[in-house]
């Protein structure tokens, strides 16, 4: 069989990254080898996101540029999948006439058959029909070859919350959870292939298994923790209204659960939260934060915010800033509100002017950067066990010490902070290092988005238990 090359452009969340890996796995059976070189591709797939207008625009911009490559390679198959495909369906053909295939979020299992049909019949296809059996509930999910330290694992799909700004229930469907046995089997295969860390994915992992009568999310975490030689477990995303004491307690009792939680709040104003249909108050959110920190004092808390939501007053925005000052998040993602098709908030009339939203966003980001820098500086002089991921973006430390170039590695703390490190006295040891190793690093410098340090003589041979993630150097 002659080589055929697949190029995937993945836009959006970690769930899309996971889906793209599943797509590549499925198409490998048809002889498609993944490539990072667009010009080599025989099949180009854009896996799209529609959660914000900018992500959708990015997808259509890329699809538009494919016209030139299609003109040079008439047999090139071009396809668009993911949330934009589910949302727009056949309408995409009018906007992108050189497109061959539009497939929705529940058509990934059918994709190999769709591609084969296009190869043999040179036809155009739209498949945005729901799966007869939701993918998230299927046992024996395909597992891609694990050649990385960390891997995403989707444990559930869809959402039942219907926040007024969000399109997820409309493009990914209602919430369905995979059976825990299928999840465990997939993670075991990853671990056997050398993966040391997994991140469990869901729109709201806190409600995992409730509809289907499966185990609770905390019980699932306990099962995952028994898998060897897995070292670390992460998860995202949590909905504050469903964060219960059982899960909070898991940060104390589960030895492999990393002490970091991403807990999107979106706004600090109760009035805005009610219009967003978030179903919690600022006081309830702060109560959950207090319980998390009582249970796990060193836990890192990150969050999401939307600024300029329809009707957001200056007083509402000031309450958001007050929440940020009170919680002192370790980091956050913040975005200007944008209307999304099908989302109820698109019909709200009291829109905030774009320029005002832009200004508010900058104020919020500036405040958080100040907090992040302050929190990171408190880590200088402490030591953390880093799970190495590979070479850092700067593979030598010449910019740090011009006289002593050295290999520079990168990894993360259990609190999900990026740490770059090198050793000017023992560069040979770092040259022989491999991804997936645990290294004790003394933090010497702190920046807004990362830390920098040097390895010290190892005092820890295995993963730490909870409460032993850092210590004074």
C-alpha positions in Angstrom: 0.0 0.0 0.0 1.5 3.4 -1.0 2.1 5.9 1.8 -0.8 8.3 2.4 -0.3 11.3 4.6 -2.8 12.9 7.1 -2.5 16.4 8.4 -4.7 17.4 11.3 -5.2 21.0 12.4 -6.6 20.8 16.0 -8.2 24.0 17.3 -9.7 24.3 20.8 -9.8 22.4 24.0 -8.1 19.3 25.3 -11.1 17.2 24.3 -10.4 18.1 20.7 -6.7 17.0 21.1 -8.0 13.7 22.4 -10.5 13.4 19.5 -7.7 14.2 17.0 -5.6 11.3 18.4 -8.6 9.0 18.0 -9.1 10.2 14.4 -5.5 9.5 13.5 -5.7 6.1 15.1 -8.8 5.2 13.1 -7.4 6.4 9.8 -4.1 4.6 10.3 -6.1 1.4 9.4 -6.6 3.0 5.9 -2.9 3.5 5.5 -2.8 7.2 6.5 0.4 8.3 8.2 0.3 11.5 10.2 2.5 14.4 9.0 3.3 17.8 10.3 4.0 19.1 6.8 0.8 20.4 5.2 2.1 20.2 1.6 2.7 16.4 1.9 -0.9 15.7 2.9 -3.3 13.6 1.0 -6.0 14.2 3.6 -6.4 17.4 5.6 -8.7 17.5 8.6 -9.6 20.6 10.6 -10.9 19.7 14.1 -12.8 22.8 15.1 -14.0 24.7 18.1 -17.0 27.0 18.3 -16.9 28.0 22.0 -15.7 31.5 21.0 -16.0 33.5 17.8 -12.2 33.8 17.4 -11.7 30.0 17.3 -14.4 29.7 14.6 -12.8 32.4 12.6 -9.4 30.7 12.9 -10.9 27.5 11.5 -12.5 29.2 8.4 -9.3 31.1 7.7 -7.3 27.9 7.6 -10.0 26.2 5.4 -9.9 29.1 3.0 -6.2 28.9 2.6 -6.5 25.2 1.6 -7.9 26.3 -1.8 -4.4 27.0 -3.1 -3.2 23.5 -2.0 -6.3 21.9 -3.5 -5.6 23.6 -6.8 -2.1 22.0 -6.8 -3.3 18.6 -5.6 -6.8 18.0 -7.1 -7.0 14.6 -5.4 -6.4 16.1 -1.9 -9.3 15.3 0.4 -10.2 18.2 2.8 -12.5 17.7 5.8 -13.8 19.7 8.7 -15.0 18.1 11.9 -15.7 19.1 15.5 -18.1 21.7 16.9 -18.2 24.1 14.0 -19.0 21.2 11.6 -21.8 20.1 14.0 -23.1 23.6 14.3 -23.0 24.6 10.6 -23.5 21.4 8.7 -24.1 21.6 5.0 -23.9 25.5 5.1 -20.1 25.1 5.3 -20.0 23.9 1.6 -21.3 27.3 0.5 -18.6 29.1 2.4 -15.8 26.6 1.5 -16.6 25.2 -2.0 -13.4 23.1 -2.2 -14.4 21.1 0.9 -15.1 17.3 0.6 -16.4 16.3 4.0 -18.2 17.8 7.0 -18.5 15.4 10.0 -19.9 16.2 13.4 -18.8 15.5 16.9 -20.5 12.1 17.0 -19.3 10.9 13.6 -15.7 10.1 14.5 -16.2 6.4 14.6 -17.7 6.5 11.1 -14.9 8.6 9.7 -12.9 5.8 8.1 -15.9 4.6 6.2 -16.6 8.2 5.1 -13.1 8.7 3.8 -13.1 5.4 2.0 -16.3 6.4 0.2 -14.8 9.8 -0.9 -11.6 8.0 -2.1 -13.6 5.6 -4.3 -16.5 7.8 -5.4 -15.0 11.3 -5.2 -18.2 12.6 -3.6 -19.0 15.3 -1.0 -20.5 14.1 2.3 -22.1 15.7 5.3 -22.5 13.5 8.4 -23.7 15.3 11.5 -26.1 12.6 12.7 -26.0 11.4 16.3 -24.3 8.1 17.1 -26.6 5.2 17.7 -24.5 4.5 20.9 -22.8 7.6 22.3 -19.1 7.3 21.9 -18.4 8.2 25.5 -20.4 5.2 26.6 -18.6 2.7 24.4 -16.4 0.0 26.0 -13.1 -0.9 24.4 -12.3 2.6 23.0 -9.3 2.7 20.6 -6.1 3.7 22.3 -3.4 5.5 20.3 0.2 4.5 20.8 1.6 6.3 23.9 4.9 8.0 23.2 4.5 10.9 25.6 4.8 11.4 29.3 1.2 12.7 29.7 -2.0 11.8 27.9 -5.6 13.0 27.8 -8.4 10.5 28.5 -12.0 11.5 27.8 -14.2 10.1 30.5 -17.5 11.7 29.4 -18.9 13.9 26.6 -21.5 16.5 26.3 -23.1 18.7 28.9 -26.5 19.1 30.7 -25.9 22.5 32.3 -27.0 24.8 29.5 -25.1 27.9 30.6 -26.7 30.8 28.7 -23.5 31.7 26.8 -22.4 28.2 25.9 -23.0 26.0 22.8 -21.6 22.8 24.1 -24.9 21.0 24.7 -26.0 21.9 21.2 -22.8 20.7 19.4 -21.6 17.9 21.6 -24.9 16.7 22.9 -26.2 15.8 26.3 -24.0 14.4 29.0 -22.9 10.8 28.7 -20.3 9.0 30.8 -18.0 6.2 29.7 -18.0 3.0 31.7 -15.2 3.0 34.3 -13.9 -0.4 33.1 -13.3 1.1 29.6 -11.5 4.1 31.1 -9.3 1.9 33.3 -8.4 -0.3 30.4 -7.4 2.7 28.3 -5.2 4.2 31.1 -3.6 0.8 31.8 -2.5 0.6 28.1 -1.1 4.1 28.4 0.8 3.2 31.6 2.2 0.0 30.0 3.4 2.1 27.1 5.3 4.5 29.5 2.8 7.2 30.2 3.4 8.6 33.7 0.5 11.1 33.9 -3.1 11.2 32.7 -5.5 14.1 32.6 -9.2 13.0 32.8 -11.4 15.1 30.6 -15.1 16.1 30.7 -17.2 19.2 30.4 -18.2 18.6 34.1 -16.2 15.7 35.6 -18.0 16.3 39.0 -21.1 14.8 37.6 -19.4 11.8 36.1 -21.5 8.6 36.3 -24.5 10.1 38.0 -27.0 9.7 35.1 -25.9 6.2 34.3 -25.6 5.0 37.9 -21.9 4.3 37.6 -19.3 5.0 40.3 -18.7 8.5 41.5 -15.9 10.6 40.1 -13.9 10.3 43.3 -14.3 6.5 43.1 -13.0 6.5 39.6 -10.0 8.5 40.7 -9.3 5.9 43.3 -9.3 3.1 40.7 -7.0 5.1 38.4 -4.6 5.7 41.3 -4.1 1.9 41.6 -2.7 1.7 38.1 1.1 1.2 38.0 3.5 2.7 37.1 1.3 5.7 36.7 2.6 8.6 38.9 0.2 11.5 38.6 -3.5 12.1 37.9 -5.1 15.4 36.8 -8.6 16.3 35.6 -10.5 19.1 34.0 -13.1 20.7 34.1 -15.1 21.1 37.3 -18.4 22.9 37.7 -18.5 24.7 41.1 -22.1 23.7 41.8 -21.2 20.0 41.7 -18.0 20.1 43.6 -18.7 17.9 46.6 -16.9 17.0 49.8 -16.0 13.6 48.5 -14.0 15.0 45.7 -12.5 17.7 47.9 -11.4 15.1 50.3 -9.7 13.1 47.5 -7.0 15.8 47.3 -6.0 14.6 50.8 -6.5 10.9 50.5 -5.5 10.1 46.9 -1.7 9.9 46.7 -1.5 10.4 42.9 -4.0 13.2 42.5 -2.2 16.4 41.7 -2.9 19.3 44.0 -4.4 21.5 41.3 -8.0 22.2 40.4 -9.4 24.2 37.5 -12.7 25.7 38.8 -14.3 28.1 36.3 -16.3 30.8 38.0 -16.9 33.2 35.0 -18.0 36.2 37.1 -17.9 37.5 40.6 -21.3 39.1 40.4 -24.3 37.1 41.5 -26.6 39.0 39.1 -24.4 38.1 36.2 -24.0 34.5 37.4 -27.8 34.2 37.5 -28.1 35.5 33.9 -25.4 33.0 32.9 -27.4 30.2 34.5 -24.5 29.0 36.5 -26.6 28.0 39.5 -24.2 29.1 42.3 -23.4 32.3 44.0 -20.2 34.1 44.8 -20.6 33.1 48.4 -21.0 29.4 47.5 -17.9 29.6 45.3 -15.8 31.1 48.0 -17.0 28.4 50.4 -15.8 25.7 48.0 -12.4 27.4 47.7 -12.1 27.6 51.5 -12.9 23.9 51.8 -10.3 23.0 49.2 -7.6 25.0 50.9 -8.5 23.7 54.4 -8.2 20.1 53.0 -5.1 20.7 50.8 -3.3 24.0 51.9 -0.9 24.0 49.0 -3.6 23.4 46.3 -3.3 25.6 43.2 -6.6 27.0 42.0 -7.1 28.3 38.4 -10.3 29.6 36.8 -12.1 31.0 33.7 -13.7 34.4 33.4 -15.9 36.0 30.8 -15.9 39.8 30.7 -18.4 42.0 29.0 -21.3 39.5 29.4 -24.6 41.2 28.3 -25.8 43.6 31.0 -22.5 43.5 32.9 -22.2 46.9 34.7 -19.1 48.5 36.1 -20.3 47.4 39.6 -20.6 43.8 38.4 -17.1 44.0 36.9 -15.8 45.4 40.2 -17.2 42.4 42.0 -15.3 40.2 39.7 -12.1 42.0 40.5 -12.9 41.7 44.2 -13.3 37.9 43.8 -9.9 37.7 42.1 -8.3 39.6 44.9 -10.0 37.5 47.5 -9.2 34.1 46.0 -5.8 35.0 44.6 -5.9 32.4 41.8 -2.7 30.8 40.6 -3.7 31.6 37.1 -6.7 32.1 34.9 -8.1 32.2 31.4 -10.2 35.3 30.6 -12.1 36.1 27.4 -14.3 38.8 26.0 -17.9 37.7 25.6 -19.0 36.9 22.1 -22.4 35.8 20.8 -22.6 32.1 19.8 -25.3 30.6 17.6 -28.0 28.7 19.6 -26.8 30.1 22.9 -29.6 32.0 24.7 -27.3 34.9 25.6 -27.1 35.7 21.9 -30.6 37.0 22.2 -29.9 39.3 25.1 -30.2 42.9 24.0 -28.0 44.8 26.6 -24.7 44.1 25.0 -21.5 45.6 26.4 -19.6 47.7 23.8 -16.5 45.9 22.5 -14.1 48.6 23.4 -15.4 48.6 27.0 -15.0 44.8 27.1 -11.5 45.0 25.8 -10.6 47.5 28.5 -12.1 45.4 31.2 -10.3 42.3 30.0 -6.9 44.1 30.2 -7.6 45.4 33.7 -8.5 41.8 34.8 -5.4 40.3 33.2 -3.1 42.9 34.7 -4.5 42.2 38.1 -4.0 38.5 37.7 -0.5 38.9 36.4 0.4 40.8 39.6 -1.1 38.1 41.7 0.6 35.3 39.8 4.0 36.9 40.0 3.6 37.4 43.7 2.6 33.8 44.3 5.4 32.5 42.1 8.0 34.6 43.9 7.1 32.9 47.2 8.3 29.6 45.6 11.9 30.9 45.2 14.0 28.9 47.6 11.7 25.9 47.7 12.3 22.5 46.0 9.7 20.7 43.9 9.7 17.3 42.4 9.3 17.8 38.7 7.9 15.2 36.2 10.1 15.9 33.2 8.3 16.3 29.9 11.3 16.9 27.5 13.5 19.7 26.4 12.4 23.2 27.1 11.8 25.7 24.3 15.3 27.0 25.0 17.3 23.9 24.6 20.4 25.6 26.0 20.8 27.9 28.9 23.0 30.3 27.1 20.6 33.2 27.7 20.9 32.5 31.4 24.6 31.8 31.6 26.5 32.7 28.4 29.7 31.1 29.6 28.2 27.7 30.4 25.7 26.4 27.8 23.8 23.4 29.0 20.8 21.3 28.1 17.6 22.8 29.5 14.6 20.6 30.4 11.1 21.4 31.3 8.4 19.8 33.5 5.6 20.6 35.9 5.0 20.6 39.6 2.0 18.8 41.1 0.4 22.3 41.2 0.7 22.5 37.4 3.4 25.2 37.3 5.9 25.0 34.5 9.5 24.6 35.6 12.5 24.9 33.3 15.8 23.7 34.7 19.5 23.0 33.8 22.7 22.2 35.6 25.9 24.0 34.7 28.0 21.6 36.8 26.6 18.3 35.7 25.3 18.7 32.2 26.1 15.1 31.3 23.5 13.9 33.8 20.8 16.0 32.1 22.0 14.9 28.6 21.3 11.3 29.7 17.9 12.1 31.2 14.7 10.9 29.7 11.1 12.2 29.7 9.0 10.8 32.5 11.7 10.9 35.2 11.2 12.6 38.6 13.7 15.3 39.4 14.1 17.5 42.5 14.5 21.1 41.4 15.4 24.0 43.6 13.5 27.1 42.4 15.8 30.1 41.8 13.8 32.4 39.7 10.1 33.2 39.2 8.3 34.6 36.2 4.6 35.2 35.3 4.1 32.0 33.5 7.0 29.7 34.6 9.6 29.0 37.2 13.3 28.4 36.7 15.8 26.4 38.8 18.5 23.8 39.1 18.3 20.1 40.1 19.6 19.1 43.5 20.8 15.8 44.8 17.8 13.6 44.7 16.1 13.0 48.0 13.0 11.3 46.5 13.1 8.1 44.4 9.4 7.8 43.8 6.3 9.9 43.6 5.6 11.9 46.7 2.6 11.4 49.0 0.2 14.3 49.5 1.7 17.1 51.6 5.3 16.4 50.5 5.2 18.2 47.2 7.6 20.9 48.3 10.0 21.7 51.0 12.6 24.4 51.9 15.8 23.9 50.1 
